[in-house]
């Protein structure tokens, strides 16, 4: 038998069981199965290797077991102190009950009342507010960031944590091992430890060579969580870094939105943080979770929604689509990365078709050329349906926000792309409050004012090579 025949035979023997695995793999769209089968069949050996590296969503059996053990052991969130007359049961409009039920089905958190919130002016103001809260902390500080840089803002937070730990405040820090690798490998990480800050690395990739055969190294913890003394929390799109974002400076400034919340919603973020903390090797923090909730001031209903590859499949797109279909008058969305599932694209088009004023704001320049091209392949159907589509030109619009009818907002770390749907751990807060939603909506309109509209004429003017490029990249969506 010739060498060529041996190679062909070997390829067939290897690829057939892999193709069968693709077909039998649960929670996969038919388009993704077809795309992977085409890649495996068309690229001898390389296609099989690509599938083994990137074809399946798994963080590894040991990690899954550990995470499930932690989640099962975490006590339920405490209620008010015994004998207290305080009421943390929220008042939710009947037409929104199903939206919060969808959120509860994901993370297990009921909407909780008694919350207040303030949309911070910009990225630098957000870091300054965090530092002020860390400096005022009396018991504990919990932080989790996907990207944490050793720049001006990043080091402000480092120094604040060191000051807090020195005066006896318990500081716990989680940083993603890939996104925050420069800080983790710098002198500042060690300095925090020396000052008494307790640190863990999320989804460590210390020995990358054998790892891809056991789990995907690009599954990351993309969450951004700050909890101060169990009563203050921050939620939004911002990493711990300067808006100039020097690791990708040519796309700067990064334009983010973050809300500072006070009230019982901080305890739900505390639960989410605790699950990650103990899963990644941190000490048991059950005592904090069982403390009664302090008496809240009057406030609105809110709910934490945490998603990830070990949470229910398709949870994040389901949440987005539930909100889209809940809109009766107006829907405004901002996201930096738009590579939707077919059902989400259809939901947005249906929103415009049924008369809802539907607006989507995306960045004109994206730090991912793949996402940039793939996103534009969806433009034609959106504008044909009557969606008001804008491209922001004042930097990289990084805000992930969705407002419905001027009364409901979803804000957090999740993008409208397959990475946030399938690969990343994300955190968001859903709340119902006309005043705070008005602030978020006003910020969205500021983005629109700094954007260029995309209409049918714009899309029609694109050359055939450009459309071919965009549509070809979109075809890779199920694979990437």
N, C-alpha and C positions, 0 to 999 in steps of 0.2 A: 504494500500500500504506500502510495506516495505521501510526501510530507503534507501537501495540500489536502489530500483526502483525510489524513489524520487530523489536521486542524479543523476541517469542516465537520468531521464526526464528533470531535471534542466539543466544538461549539454547539452542535445540536444537542448533545448529551447534557450540556450545562444549561442551555437556554430553555429547554422544554420544561424542566421542573420550576425554573424561575417564572416562566410565563404562566404556568399553572398556579403558582403562588400569587401572581398579580391578579388572576381571575378570581381566586378564592379569598383574597384579602377583604375583610369587612370594611364598611364605612368609606367606600371609594366611589366616586362618580364614574359612570360608564366612559365619559370622555377621558378621564385620567387613566383608566385601564387601557383604553385603545392607544393613548399616547405612549404609555410605557411599553406596551407590546411592540409598537412600531420602533421605539428606540432600541429595545433589546434585539429585535430581529434585524434591524438595519446596521447596527454597529457591532460587529463580532467582538466578543469578550468585553469591549469597552461599555456596551450597553448593559450587560449583566453587572459589571462593576459599578456603573452609575446607579443602577437600581439598588444594589446592596448599600451604597453610600447614602443615597438621597430618596429612595423610593418608598420608605416606610417611616411612619411616625412612631418612634419608640425612644424613650429616655433610658432604656435598660431595665432588665427584670429587677435587679437589686434596688434601683431607685424607685421603681413602681411599688415594690413591696414596702419599702421604707415609708414612702409617701402615704400609702394607704393605712399603714399602722399608725402613723402620726395623726392623720385625719380622724381615724376611728377613736383615738385616745383623747383628742381635744374635747374638753367639756363644752356643753352648749353655752352660748353667751348668757351672762347673768342678767337678771332683771333689776328693777328698782329695789332698794333696801326694804326689808320686812317692815310692814306698818306704814310705809310711805304712801302719801296720797298722790304722788306724781303720776302723770299719765304719759307714757311713751307710745301709746297706740296712735298711729297716724290717722288723719282724716284724708282719705283718698277719694277723688271724684269717681262715681260709678263707671264712667266710660274709660277710666284708666286702670281699673282693678286688674283687668287681664294682662296689662303691660307689666305690672309689678309681680303678678303670678308667674309670668315667663321668667322674670329675674330670679324669683325664689326657686324655680325648678333647676336653676344652674348652680347657685352657690348655697342654697338652703337658708338664705337670709330673708326674713320678712321685711317689708318696709317699716321703718321706725321713725317716730315723730320727735319733735322737740329740737330740730336742728336749725342753725343759722349758717350763712355762708357769705363770703366776699370774694369776688373775682379780682385777682391781683392785676396791677396795671401792665406789667411786662416781666421779662425773665429776671432782670436784675432786682426788681422789687420783690419778686417771689423769693429769691435767695436771701435777701435782706430780712424778709418776714420770717423765713425759716430760722435764720440765725438768731433773731430776736426771741423767737419761741424756745429755741434750744437754750439760750442764755437764761431764760426765765423758768425753765423746767425745774420741777422740784422732786420728781421721782424717777421717771425714765424717759428715754428718747429712743424711738425705733425708726430706722431709715432703710429703705430698699431702693436701689437705683440700677437700671440697666447700664447706662453710661455715666461714669463719674470720672471727670478729668481733673488733672492737677493744674488747673488754670486759676484765674482770680476767684471766680465763684466757687469752684470746687474746693479750693483751699480755705475759703471763708468757712465753709461747712466743716472741713477737717478741724480747723482751729476751734470752732465753737464746740464741737464734740469733745475735743481734748479738755477744754475749759470745764465743760459739764462733768466729765468723768472725774476730773481732779477734785471737784467739790462734792463728789459722792453720788451724782446722778448716774443711774445705770443706763449705759448707752449700748444699744445693740445695732449692728450694721450688717446688711447684706448687700453685696455687689456682684453683679453677673461676671463670671470669670472671663468671658470674652469681651463683652462691651466695656468693662471697666479694667481691662488688663493693664493699661498703662499706670493707673493709680495703684493697683494691687501689687505691681512689681516695682513700685517706687519706694523711696524712703518714707513717704507720708503714711503709707499703710502700716509700716512697722511703728512709726511714731504714734499713731493712734492706739495700737496695741500696748505700747509702752506706757501710755497715759491711762490705760485701764479701759479703753473702749473695746467691747467684745465684737469680734468680726468673724464673718463666715463668707465663703465664696460660693455663689450659686452655680450649680451645674459645672463643676470643675472639669477642665480639659488638660490636666497636667501631662498625660502621656498620650498625645494625639494619634500616634501611628496605629496601635491596635484598637483604639476606641471605635472608629467608624463601623467595624464589623459587629459591634455589640449595640451601638445606639448612634443616632444622628448627632453629630457635634454641633450642628446649627440649630438645634432646639435650645431656645434661650429663655431666660426670665426677663421679660421686657417690662415688668411692673415698675411703677414709681410710687412708693408709699412712704409717707412721713406721719408718724403718730407721736404726739407729745402728751405724756401723763394720762393717756387714755381718754382725753377729752377734746383734743385738737387734732385734726388730720388735714392733709393736703392731697388733692387729686387733680391730675391733668396730664399734659403731654410732655412736660419739661424734664429733661435729664439734669443731673447735677453738673452744670457747665456754663460757661459764658455763651451768650447768644452768638458770638463770633465763631464759636465751634471750630477751634483751630485745626482739628483733625480733618475737617472738610471745609476749609475756609472759603473756597471759591463759591460755595452755595449760600454763604452767610448773608444776613443774619438768620438764625433759626427763629421762627416766630411761633411762640407757644402760648397756651392759656392754662392757668392753674387757679383752682378755687381753694381757699382756706375755709374749712368747715369747723364749726364747734357744735358739740352735742353728742348724742348717743351713736351717731353714724361713725364716730371715731372708734367705737368699740367693735364695729363690724370690720373696719380696716385692721384693727388690732388682731382679730381672729385670723384674717387672711395672712397677715404678717407672721403670726405665730406658727401657722402651718408650714410656711416656707422656712422659718427660722429653725424649727426642730427637725424638719426633713433634711436640711443641709448640715446638721451637726451641732446646732446650738442647744443650750441647756433647756430643760423643761420650764415653761413659763405659765403653767396652768393656774398658779396662784393669782396672776394678774387677770386672767380671763374670768375668774369666779368672783371678783370683787363686784359688789352692787353698783349699778349705774348711778352716777350723781344726778341730782335733781336737774332736769333740763329747763331751760327757758322755753316760752312758747316758740314754736318754730314749725318748719315744714317737714314733709315726709321724704325720706331718702333711703336708698338701698345700695349696698355694695354688690357688685357683680364681678366675680373673679373667674377667668377662664384659662384653659391650657390644654396641652395634649393628653393629660390624664383626667381631664374633666369630660363631661358628656360631649360626644362628637357633635359638631356643628352648632355648639352653644352660642358662640358669638354672632355668626350670621343670623341665627334665629332671633337673637335679641334685636339686632339692627332691623330686621324685616318686620318684627312685631311693632316696633316704633314707626316704621315707614307706613304700614297699613293702618296705624292708629291715627295718622294725620287726617284732619278734616278740612283745614283751611290753609295751613302753611307748613312747610318742611324745609329746614335749612341744614345743610351738611357741609362740614369742612373736614378734609382728610388729606394727608400728604401722599398716601399710597392707595390707589384705586385699581384693584384687579379683582372684581367681584365674582361671586358665583352667579350662574345664570339666573337663579331665582331672585337674587338681590337686584341685579340689573333690571329684571322684569318688574320687581316691586317699585323701583324708582320711576320707571316709565309709566307704570299703572297709576302711580300717584299723580303724575302730571296729567295723564289722560282723563282722570276722574275729576279734574278741576282744582286739585290742590296746588297752590303756588309752590313749586318745588325748585330749590336752588342748591347747586353743588359748587363748592369752591375747592380748587386743586392748585398746587404750585405750578407756575409756568416752567421753572427749572427744577428738576428732581435729581437727588444725589444717586438714584438708581436709574441707569439708562434703560434697563430692561422694563422696570415699572413704568417709566415715562412713556415708552413706546406702546406697551401693552395697554396702559390707561387710555390712550388716545384712540385705540381701536374701538372703544365703547362709545365714543363721542357721538357718532352719527345717529344711533338709535335714541340716545338721550335727547339730543336737540330736536329730532323729528317728533318725539313725544311731547315736546314743549317744555322740557326741563331748562331752567335758566342756568347756564353753565359758565363758570368764570375760571380764569387762570391768574393766580396771584403773582405779581411781579416785584414785590418788595422784599424778596429773600425767599428762603424755603419755608413755606407755610407748613408748620409741623403740628398745628392744633387739630386734635381729633374731637369734634363736637357735633352734636345733633340736637336741634331744638324742634319741638312739635307744638304748633298752634299757640306759641308764645307762653306756654305754661309748663312744659316738661322739657328737661334737658338730660342728655347722656354725655358725660365728659370722662376722659381717662386716657389710657395708653393704647387702646385697640384701634388699629387701622382697618380700612375696608379692603383688605387684601388677604390672600391665602396664607401668608405667613402668620398673621394675627388669628386667622380662623383655625389653623391646624398645628402650627409649630411653636408659637410663643405663649408663655404665661402672661396674661394681661389682667389689669384691674381697672374698673370703671365705677362711677357712681351715677345712679339714676335718681333724679329728684323732681318733685312737683312743687314749683313755686313760681308765681308769675313775676315777682320782683327780681329774683336772681336770674331767672330765664331771660328777662328783659335785658339784663346786663350782658349775658352771653350773646343774645341776639344782636345787641348793639355792637359788640366786638366782631361778630360775623359780618355785620354791615360795614364796619371799618375795613375788613378784608376785601369786601366787594368793591369798595371805593378805590382800593389800590390794585384792582385786577382788571384784566381785559376780557371782554365778553367773547364767548365762542358761540357762533351761530352756524346755520346751515351753509351760508356762503363761505365761512372760514373753513369748514370741513371739506366742502366741495372744491376749494382751491388747492388742496393738497395734491401733490403729484402722485402718479401711479407708484413710483419707487417708494415714496414715503408711506403710502397706504399699505403697500406690500410688506414693508418693514414692520409697521405697527401691528398688522394682522398676524404676521408670522410670529412675532414675540408673544402675542396673546395666545397663540396656539400652544406655546410652551408653558402657559400658566399651570395646567394640570400636572406638568412634570416638575416645574420649579417650585 
